[in-house]
Amino acid sequence: MPCSNCHRHCCACVVDLSKSNSCSECVRRKTSCDGHDIARRLYQSMKDANRLEEEEDKLLRSSVEIQSRLLRVREQKRHLQKRQKEMFDHGMADLAEELGDTDPLVEESASSSGVPAASVKLTGGLVFEQWAQENGLEMPDFEVVAVGQGSGDANPQSLS
């Protein structure tokens, strides 16, 4: 790498480190030579660039690994939610079977609201009260509410 003076004057920059840190042209012109310093700074700069490149590669690999773990966790979460829904649906079907689906009012309410019949029965008051007593549960005071479709911000209408 030529020093600043040799670069400016388009000369060959030759340094004999056994004699001096200055090039022969700078010695001849009796000027300061920054050739040795430029080479050292360039070497340090190249070393820093390599270090940053390695750090970038490491972070990229880490990012890919984290993204893969995130996708795996999301898939496990979806699977768990699916299993929870299946277990809930199975439990509600068992409960509906235990209670019997012969109440036409409950079935009409379920079909018009899109809510499973067992869910309507649970909110239907007397049926739930009977089930709670049969299973040895103390019946708390519940307010019976109408079940129906509507916007998510609609308030249930009290039937009592």
C-alpha angles and dihedrals in degrees: 000000000000121000120245094262095050091045091051093048095039093237132142110266110216121174123191101198091191089066105028147341089239126085122247093253093053090047090050092048092041093232130133115269122217095179095106091046093048092052091049092049092046091051090049091047091051090048091052091048091052091048091051091047091053091047090049091051091048092050091047091053089047091050092052090049092050091047090052091050090048091052090048092050091048090051091049089049092051090048092049092049090050091050091048090052091048091049091047092048090047091049092048091049090051090048092049089050091050092048095041124234097241099111105103092195091058093046092047091049091048095049094047094047099040089233117129113261092241090057091051090049091052090054092039095092108219096048091051092044090053092048092049092051092048090053095047096251122144110240112234121204108273128182110226112230132191115254116216146130121276144120118316092246095053117114119232114253116239116237096194 
